[in-house]
């Protein structure tokens, strides 16, 4: 006697006279280890991103009373080889300018942010000369 194998919708069935029901019960009841789904490819856990920027913010006053104004000083430290763009709009594309936002906006700004003097540098990604900052800003 010959055994015929057929795979259909993930199940293995036998076509052998007299043993079909018994073998089918064994296959469905116990499963066949060699035919099981092996699972998805294991993807290695991604490494944490390296941070290339550090921020420090301090207030001009230690105590601020309701209605008083005060200055917030933000110092940015950029790793070597990294830069940020000037706060002022430089091209038609406003996304090039760096923006500083307070979230939540607890204090309404009394004036615009001011920055240290930027340096003109060629941005290789944008192929333009832009005002940038690097190092301690």
Order of alpha helices (4+ residues) and beta strands (2+ residues): beta-beta-alpha-beta-beta-beta-beta-beta
